[in-house]
């Protein structure tokens, strides 16, 4: 077997003329998002779809995982007023400067001089979660009409990394 097409035929698989093949492979990439404020919302849907396009896979699942403890990943609507409501809800459930033990910086070891008092951001992230999974079919994310994959910044602005795995 000298090429992918012959290997797939041997395995009983078919490659399409556009070279996209149903053979399951895995692609993992890290995307970087520059956030804009202390709490902000950033659609990463197009970047995920672009990675699916690059992978040339037709069907599978995309898993996205944030590499930070003060960010979250959600699937929801990127509607301005809904995001205002979500920000208000998070601030009500875990407001800053509430005597959190994590914010007793003088009692913590091995922290940098610029360590923020950000326990509330950790609590907010726990409410939302840090990973999402989205199926795709025909090379297209299977999201609803109003759904987006959203990185939620809870302690910004900062540069944030999200690991995307396509399988």
C-alpha positions as CSV (number, residue, x, y, z in Angstrom):
1,X,0.0,0.0,0.0
2,X,1.6,3.2,-1.2
3,X,-0.9,5.9,-0.3
4,X,-3.8,6.8,1.9
5,X,-6.4,5.9,-0.7
6,X,-5.1,2.4,-1.2
7,X,-4.8,1.9,2.6
8,X,-8.4,3.1,3.0
9,X,-9.6,0.8,0.3
10,X,-7.8,-2.1,2.0
11,X,-9.7,-1.2,5.2
12,X,-13.0,-1.0,3.4
13,X,-13.1,2.8,3.6
14,X,-13.6,5.2,0.7
15,X,-11.8,8.5,0.1
16,X,-13.9,11.1,-1.6
17,X,-12.7,13.0,-4.6
18,X,-12.0,16.1,-2.5
19,X,-9.6,13.9,-0.4
20,X,-11.7,14.0,2.7
21,X,-11.7,10.6,4.2
22,X,-13.9,8.9,6.9
23,X,-10.8,7.3,8.5
24,X,-10.7,8.6,12.1
25,X,-7.6,10.5,12.9
26,X,-6.9,13.0,15.7
27,X,-5.8,16.6,15.4
28,X,-5.0,18.7,18.5
29,X,-4.3,22.4,18.3
30,X,-4.1,25.3,20.7
31,X,-5.8,28.6,19.9
32,X,-5.0,31.8,21.6
33,X,-7.7,34.4,22.4
34,X,-6.9,38.0,23.6
35,X,-9.7,38.9,26.0
36,X,-10.9,42.4,26.4
37,X,-12.1,43.0,30.0
38,X,-12.5,41.5,33.4
39,X,-15.5,39.5,32.3
40,X,-15.9,39.1,28.5
41,X,-17.3,36.7,26.0
42,X,-15.5,35.5,22.9
43,X,-17.0,33.3,20.1
44,X,-14.5,30.6,19.1
45,X,-17.0,28.8,16.7
46,X,-15.3,30.0,13.5
47,X,-11.9,29.0,14.7
48,X,-13.1,25.5,15.6
49,X,-14.8,25.2,12.3
50,X,-11.6,26.2,10.5
51,X,-9.7,23.5,12.3
52,X,-12.3,20.9,11.2
53,X,-11.8,22.2,7.6
54,X,-8.0,21.8,8.0
55,X,-8.4,18.2,9.4
56,X,-10.5,17.2,6.3
57,X,-12.5,14.9,8.6
58,X,-16.2,14.5,7.7
59,X,-17.6,13.2,11.0
60,X,-16.6,13.2,14.6
61,X,-16.5,15.2,17.8
62,X,-14.6,18.4,18.7
63,X,-13.5,18.7,22.3
64,X,-12.4,22.1,23.6
65,X,-10.7,22.6,26.9
66,X,-9.6,25.8,28.5
67,X,-6.0,25.9,30.0
68,X,-6.9,28.4,32.7
69,X,-8.8,28.2,36.0
70,X,-10.4,31.6,35.6
71,X,-12.0,31.0,32.2
72,X,-15.0,28.9,31.1
73,X,-16.2,27.4,27.9
74,X,-19.9,27.3,27.2
75,X,-22.3,26.7,24.3
76,X,-24.9,29.4,24.2
77,X,-26.2,32.4,22.3
78,X,-23.8,35.4,21.6
79,X,-26.7,37.9,22.1
80,X,-25.6,41.1,23.7
81,X,-28.4,41.4,26.3
82,X,-28.2,37.7,27.3
83,X,-24.4,38.2,27.9
84,X,-25.2,41.3,30.1
85,X,-27.6,39.1,32.1
86,X,-25.0,36.3,32.4
87,X,-22.4,38.7,33.6
88,X,-24.8,40.1,36.2
89,X,-25.8,36.6,37.3
90,X,-22.1,35.5,37.8
91,X,-21.3,38.6,39.8
92,X,-24.3,38.0,42.0
93,X,-23.4,34.4,42.7
94,X,-19.7,35.0,43.3
95,X,-19.0,38.7,43.9
96,X,-15.4,39.9,44.3
97,X,-13.8,40.7,47.7
98,X,-16.1,38.5,49.9
99,X,-13.4,37.3,52.3
100,X,-12.4,34.3,50.2
101,X,-9.5,32.4,51.8
102,X,-7.8,32.2,48.3
103,X,-7.5,36.0,48.5
104,X,-5.5,35.9,51.7
105,X,-2.4,36.4,49.6
106,X,-0.1,37.0,52.7
107,X,-0.9,33.4,53.8
108,X,-0.1,31.7,50.5
109,X,3.2,30.4,49.5
110,X,5.0,30.7,46.2
111,X,2.9,33.4,44.6
112,X,4.1,36.3,42.4
113,X,4.1,39.9,43.5
114,X,1.4,40.7,41.0
115,X,-0.9,37.9,42.1
116,X,-4.5,39.1,41.9
117,X,-7.3,38.6,44.4
118,X,-9.4,36.6,42.1
119,X,-11.1,33.8,44.1
120,X,-14.5,35.1,42.7
121,X,-13.2,34.4,39.2
122,X,-12.4,30.8,40.2
123,X,-15.8,30.3,41.7
124,X,-17.5,31.7,38.6
125,X,-15.5,29.4,36.4
126,X,-16.6,26.4,38.5
127,X,-20.3,27.4,37.9
128,X,-19.9,27.3,34.1
129,X,-17.4,24.5,33.4
130,X,-14.1,24.3,31.5
131,X,-14.8,22.1,28.5
132,X,-17.3,21.5,25.7
133,X,-17.9,18.8,23.1
134,X,-19.5,19.4,19.8
135,X,-20.3,16.8,17.2
136,X,-19.7,17.5,13.5
137,X,-21.1,15.8,10.4
138,X,-20.3,16.5,6.7
139,X,-17.4,18.5,8.0
140,X,-19.8,21.0,9.7
141,X,-20.3,21.7,13.4
142,X,-23.7,20.5,14.5
143,X,-24.8,23.6,16.5
144,X,-28.3,25.0,16.7
145,X,-29.3,28.2,14.9
146,X,-28.4,30.4,17.8
147,X,-25.6,28.4,19.4
148,X,-21.9,29.5,19.6
149,X,-18.9,28.0,21.3
150,X,-17.9,30.8,23.7
151,X,-14.8,31.4,25.8
152,X,-15.8,33.2,28.9
153,X,-13.1,35.4,30.4
154,X,-13.5,35.8,34.2
155,X,-10.3,37.5,35.2
156,X,-9.0,39.6,32.3
157,X,-8.0,41.1,30.2
158,X,-5.4,38.4,29.3
159,X,-4.2,36.2,26.6
160,X,-5.9,32.8,26.9
161,X,-5.3,29.4,25.4
162,X,-7.9,26.8,24.5
163,X,-6.9,23.3,23.4
164,X,-9.1,21.9,20.5
165,X,-9.0,18.2,19.8
166,X,-10.8,16.8,16.7
167,X,-11.5,13.1,16.6
